[in-house]
Amino acid sequence: MKNANLKASNSRRGINATDSQINELAPIMTSYVSTAISLEKREQSFLEHCRTKAVPATHFISPEQGPNREASTVTADQYASMKLAVLKGLPKLKQHLVLSPETLSLAIGLYIEDQLTYERGSDKAKAKTAVLKEIGSRLGKLRKLLEKNPTNESIETANKSKGTRAPQQPTGPDKTAGSAAKVLESIQQAAKRAQAIEEPEFDVVELVNLLAKAQQIVVNH
């Protein structure tokens, strides 16, 4: 009689869960909670490292693109190294959409000239673009994690570098504005900036080839 009354009460309250639903859900919940706890521990480990090494959130901003690039406190090569670190944390299938296994094993940074190329608009090209977007997104999440959990050291480092970009690698001796050397430097910078774009809306390889021809014109003049 008691069970009958309980079932009637549950029916009136709109409860329609079945035992099989709960039994199937239970191990999924256990796995989810276990994974969430593991993630929380890894996040704490990441934050502790940043506290120890005084790493500011601005280290996770691209120095070459984006509205906040001037606030970046890393060089282009350092950022390429960080992007590679994120790529190595993704599943192998995603890694090998961007870099061949051989290139991946030797790479010190994620550079466009090392990446695999696919026919424009193909499924693999779209999948590769999605992976590159994910890398940028994950770096952004790490930056936001640091911004939400600032430390005295990271705040001090960020304030000191505010408005100042990390020193970029020199490309040669000082150039005089208007000289052939200055033009060459501009061409080289244009090529590097094009190659650094993660989601280009134009053919980067074709542009770089054209810039190389332009460079030859200046050199041979």
Residue pairs with C-beta under 8 A, 6 or more apart in sequence:
43 145
46 142
46 145
47 145
47 146
47 149
49 55
50 146
50 151
50 154
51 151
51 153
51 154
54 151
54 153
54 154
54 156
54 157
55 146
55 154
55 157
56 73
56 146
56 154
56 155
56 157
56 158
56 161
57 143
57 144
57 146
57 147
57 150
57 154
57 158
58 71
58 72
58 73
58 74
58 143
58 158
58 161
58 162
59 72
59 73
59 74
59 78
59 82
60 82
60 139
60 140
60 142
60 143
60 146
61 68
61 69
61 71
61 72
61 73
61 74
61 143
62 69
62 72
62 79
62 136
62 196
63 69
63 72
63 74
63 75
63 76
63 79
63 165
63 166
63 168
64 76
64 79
64 192
64 193
64 196
65 193
65 196
65 197
65 198
69 165
70 163
70 165
71 161
71 162
71 163
72 79
72 165
72 166
73 157
73 158
73 161
73 164
73 165
73 166
74 82
74 166
75 166
75 167
75 168
75 169
76 168
76 169
76 192
76 196
77 109
77 169
78 166
80 109
80 110
80 111
81 108
81 109
81 110
82 139
83 109
83 110
83 135
83 136
83 139
84 107
84 108
84 109
84 110
86 135
86 138
86 139
87 94
87 95
87 98
87 99
87 104
87 110
87 131
87 135
88 95
88 104
89 138
90 131
90 134
90 135
94 131
94 134
95 104
96 104
96 116
97 116
97 124
97 127
97 128
97 131
98 110
98 115
98 116
98 128
98 131
98 132
99 107
99 110
99 114
99 115
99 116
100 116
103 114
107 114
110 135
111 195
112 195
112 196
112 197
112 204
113 195
115 128
116 128
117 205
118 124
118 125
118 128
119 125
120 203
129 199
132 198
132 199
133 198
133 199
135 198
136 198
146 154
171 185
171 188
171 189
172 181
172 185
175 181
175 182
175 185
176 182
180 218
180 221
183 218
184 215
184 218
184 219
187 211
187 214
187 215
187 218
188 215
190 211
191 207
191 208
191 211
191 212
194 200
194 204
194 207
194 208
194 211
195 204
195 208
197 204
